[in-house]
Amino acid sequence: MNTPKIKFAEAARRAGLSTSTLRRLVADGEGPAVYRLGRRWFVIDPADLETWVASRRINNPTPEANHAI
């Protein structure tokens, strides 16, 4: 099914990140999958965003991770 895609600002808002952080993660290959619709126009499928956020869940955080929280 062809679901509507969302812009980076909306994806960042849904993920609780700044737009620049989401862009950096995507550029580093650590973010959700994106669609390139033009030279500088990228969008994200909401289902891909939800899958990516769920994959970053920490069940048993290390002491270092607790420090960051």
GIZIWO-V857198 format. One line per field, one symbol per residue. ss: DSSP state (A for helix, B for strand, O for the rest). A space follows every 50 residues. Layout:
ss = ???
//
This chain:
ss = OOOOBBBAAAAAAAAOOOAAAAAAAAAOOOOOOOBBOOOOOBBBBAAAAA AAAAAOOOOOOOAAAAAAO
//
